[in-house]
Amino acid sequence: MDVLQLLVSGLANGCVYGLIALGFVLIYKATEAVNFAQGDFMMLGAFVTLGLTNAEYLHMPFWLAAPLAIMIMAVLGYLLDNLVLRHLFGQSQTAVVILTIALGFVIRFVAGVIWGHEPQTLESPLAIGDIHFGGVVLGVADVAVIVVTVLMTLFLYQFFQRTKLGLAMQAASQNQMAAYYMGIPVKRVQGLIWGLSGATAAVAGILFASKGAIDPNAGLLGIKAFAAAVIGGFGSLPGALAGGLIVGVIEPFASRYFAAGYSQIAPYALLLIVLVLRPHGLFSQIRIKKV
Amino acid sequence: MRILFKTSYNDDIRLFPDRWTLAVYAALLALAFALPLLLDEFYLGEVTNVLIWAIAGLGLMLLTGQTGQVSLGHAAFLAIGCYTNTILIEAGLPFILAFPLAGMITGVVGAIIAIPALRLHGIYLAIATIALSILADDIIVLLDPWTGGVSGKFPDAITLFGLEIERWTMPVRFYYLVLAVTVICTLFYRNLLRSPLGRAFAAVRDSEVSASAMGVHIARTKGTAFGLSCMITGWAGALMGYYAGAFNNETFSLVISITLLMMIVIGGLGSIHGAFFGAVVVAFLPQVLSILKGAVLGGGVAIPGLETGVFGMILILFILFEPMGIYGRWLKVRTWFELFPFARKDMFRRQKSYLKTERLR
């Protein structure tokens, strides 16, 4: 039963990692870039919701504030692409990597100035208590996280496989010039995907804040989400979720069964092992070009 | 206006293209030597800090600017250099042996780590090195018997040719030591670029496919770049240990890795000048900010995260408007003067490029 409890709480944590990783994968799938600020996007989404709904700020009802926050983050993502990232259009991934790291710093700074550095809790209707399930205790927020994550992954997966826009996004990432020739408005498509990933980050942020307190450094969680995205292989949405779950489940087990110094390095050690054995993740999409 | 007229192939790889450049660098070196006479001890310490950061920047520049491999884990190699140096000296080796050896050991470790990392490229390498940087912290704690764990280590004063060198009591001597290492590393870097190996680095950066078509062994070249880069970084780490006076597992954190990478981007990727320009920004930004803050808000107001926030904003502006960094701007100004009055506006315009993926599905 002990094992089951660890497994379930690990799954709930893993879903948050998976949600952040989904944001990485979305942007990677459509622009071939990696948004190192995704964790900070998540933090910002959580704080925007908190600012809208908490009593000491605007005190809106949660079910109004949450969609509003998701929309604000989507617009923010779109604007960010329009105003900042578009200048880098067509340049190497390295430039985008460094730019987004810097962006993360700026977002963390701005959030700290607006909302302060003390940990705060979101007044969320999801944080109402626990469900007892045959000896396993599970918070309502945890259940919500799992359900929402699975639904989001399914929705985004279908979006990329079935809709015209999703296919256009994949085409735009694989060969920008060819996509132009096919009449795809590459830049607008990229703006949309940044908006979509902003919205995903907001969802992740709301769920994460419902599970516990947040502060401006919560975005560092993004590093663990990296591990998730890499294990799953960038560019695969189900892979991101699977990677998130693996990382999430390994953590509680490592801290339960390993010595104190070794437990926190488990996710990163796993990340390195995966990279050594399967350099492009478990769900690989890259093959080395032969000369 | 200056005219460079090349009459032999050797003109292309000369250390100094003409007498004027030689004179400029000689003057710069003379100024560096005379600096202890011109500055008081506090500012001399700051300049020493700039030089140490510049050495670390040169190390990362070799890998990122020259070979095109992004590393977000170079703080780990700073740590290896720092700890190796201290441990070797505690084991009884003289500084003159321990210090070079520390860099070489770091280089070997870097090359070994690079073997699996070579199969990665682009973002995967960046993420693997992030993991490395995080792991370094925990590994230092786990290796408590050697590294002193959380309580850290305090390096002893250096004894070199019978002279005692210590950062606080003898800042002038420490400055000259750092200056000597800086000059050696810079000359090493500059000469490396003139060698076939340096050309191979640039070829790998610009296109792996065409480099291997030209007979460059990609994996070996990247591994060598990693090793050499880590060697220089290790020396910088050892000096950083002496400069700080005390270090533990948190001294060389992920933030240092990121700062290092941002530093060379602000300075200008792929140029020696860039490492130095970037180091100046990194070392003096906190001071400038605190002076500005004091002037605007009055003293005593603390804004946490201000430094990193401003640093991030500066970096964003540079990437957007001057991707070649401070060195790129300097190059433009210099060219304008050299060609006066023939400089044209679009001389440095970049070609439009389109991204093409290597993903197949």
HADDOCK unambig.tbl for C-alpha pairs under 7 A between the chains (distance, minus, plus):
assign (segid A and resid 87 and name CA) (segid B and resid 320 and name CA) 6.12 0.50 0.50
assign (segid A and resid 90 and name CA) (segid B and resid 353 and name CA) 5.24 0.50 0.50
assign (segid A and resid 90 and name CA) (segid B and resid 354 and name CA) 4.48 0.50 0.50
assign (segid A and resid 90 and name CA) (segid B and resid 355 and name CA) 4.93 0.50 0.50
assign (segid A and resid 91 and name CA) (segid B and resid 353 and name CA) 6.69 0.50 0.50
assign (segid A and resid 91 and name CA) (segid B and resid 355 and name CA) 6.82 0.50 0.50
assign (segid A and resid 93 and name CA) (segid B and resid 122 and name CA) 6.92 0.50 0.50
assign (segid A and resid 94 and name CA) (segid B and resid 70 and name CA) 6.97 0.50 0.50
assign (segid A and resid 99 and name CA) (segid B and resid 316 and name CA) 5.90 0.50 0.50
assign (segid A and resid 99 and name CA) (segid B and resid 319 and name CA) 6.91 0.50 0.50
assign (segid A and resid 102 and name CA) (segid B and resid 312 and name CA) 4.26 0.50 0.50
assign (segid A and resid 102 and name CA) (segid B and resid 313 and name CA) 6.91 0.50 0.50
assign (segid A and resid 102 and name CA) (segid B and resid 315 and name CA) 6.50 0.50 0.50
assign (segid A and resid 102 and name CA) (segid B and resid 316 and name CA) 6.42 0.50 0.50
assign (segid A and resid 103 and name CA) (segid B and resid 312 and name CA) 6.38 0.50 0.50
assign (segid A and resid 105 and name CA) (segid B and resid 308 and name CA) 6.05 0.50 0.50
assign (segid A and resid 105 and name CA) (segid B and resid 309 and name CA) 5.34 0.50 0.50
assign (segid A and resid 105 and name CA) (segid B and resid 312 and name CA) 5.65 0.50 0.50
assign (segid A and resid 106 and name CA) (segid B and resid 309 and name CA) 4.61 0.50 0.50
assign (segid A and resid 106 and name CA) (segid B and resid 312 and name CA) 5.69 0.50 0.50
assign (segid A and resid 106 and name CA) (segid B and resid 313 and name CA) 6.44 0.50 0.50
assign (segid A and resid 109 and name CA) (segid B and resid 305 and name CA) 5.55 0.50 0.50
assign (segid A and resid 109 and name CA) (segid B and resid 306 and name CA) 6.53 0.50 0.50
assign (segid A and resid 109 and name CA) (segid B and resid 309 and name CA) 5.18 0.50 0.50
assign (segid A and resid 173 and name CA) (segid B and resid 357 and name CA) 6.87 0.50 0.50
assign (segid A and resid 174 and name CA) (segid B and resid 356 and name CA) 5.76 0.50 0.50
assign (segid A and resid 174 and name CA) (segid B and resid 357 and name CA) 4.84 0.50 0.50
assign (segid A and resid 174 and name CA) (segid B and resid 359 and name CA) 6.89 0.50 0.50
assign (segid A and resid 175 and name CA) (segid B and resid 355 and name CA) 6.31 0.50 0.50
assign (segid A and resid 175 and name CA) (segid B and resid 356 and name CA) 4.56 0.50 0.50
assign (segid A and resid 175 and name CA) (segid B and resid 357 and name CA) 6.20 0.50 0.50
assign (segid A and resid 176 and name CA) (segid B and resid 354 and name CA) 5.84 0.50 0.50
assign (segid A and resid 176 and name CA) (segid B and resid 355 and name CA) 5.80 0.50 0.50
assign (segid A and resid 176 and name CA) (segid B and resid 356 and name CA) 6.42 0.50 0.50
assign (segid A and resid 177 and name CA) (segid B and resid 354 and name CA) 6.18 0.50 0.50
assign (segid A and resid 261 and name CA) (segid B and resid 138 and name CA) 6.85 0.50 0.50
assign (segid A and resid 261 and name CA) (segid B and resid 142 and name CA) 6.37 0.50 0.50
assign (segid A and resid 265 and name CA) (segid B and resid 135 and name CA) 6.29 0.50 0.50
assign (segid A and resid 268 and name CA) (segid B and resid 131 and name CA) 5.52 0.50 0.50
assign (segid A and resid 272 and name CA) (segid B and resid 128 and name CA) 6.27 0.50 0.50
assign (segid A and resid 276 and name CA) (segid B and resid 116 and name CA) 5.50 0.50 0.50
assign (segid A and resid 279 and name CA) (segid B and resid 119 and name CA) 6.51 0.50 0.50
assign (segid A and resid 279 and name CA) (segid B and resid 120 and name CA) 5.89 0.50 0.50
assign (segid A and resid 285 and name CA) (segid B and resid 359 and name CA) 5.49 0.50 0.50
assign (segid A and resid 285 and name CA) (segid B and resid 360 and name CA) 6.11 0.50 0.50
assign (segid A and resid 285 and name CA) (segid B and resid 361 and name CA) 5.91 0.50 0.50
assign (segid A and resid 286 and name CA) (segid B and resid 358 and name CA) 6.02 0.50 0.50
assign (segid A and resid 286 and name CA) (segid B and resid 359 and name CA) 4.53 0.50 0.50
assign (segid A and resid 286 and name CA) (segid B and resid 360 and name CA) 6.14 0.50 0.50
assign (segid A and resid 287 and name CA) (segid B and resid 358 and name CA) 6.99 0.50 0.50
assign (segid A and resid 287 and name CA) (segid B and resid 359 and name CA) 6.87 0.50 0.50
assign (segid A and resid 291 and name CA) (segid B and resid 209 and name CA) 6.25 0.50 0.50
assign (segid A and resid 291 and name CA) (segid B and resid 213 and name CA) 6.40 0.50 0.50
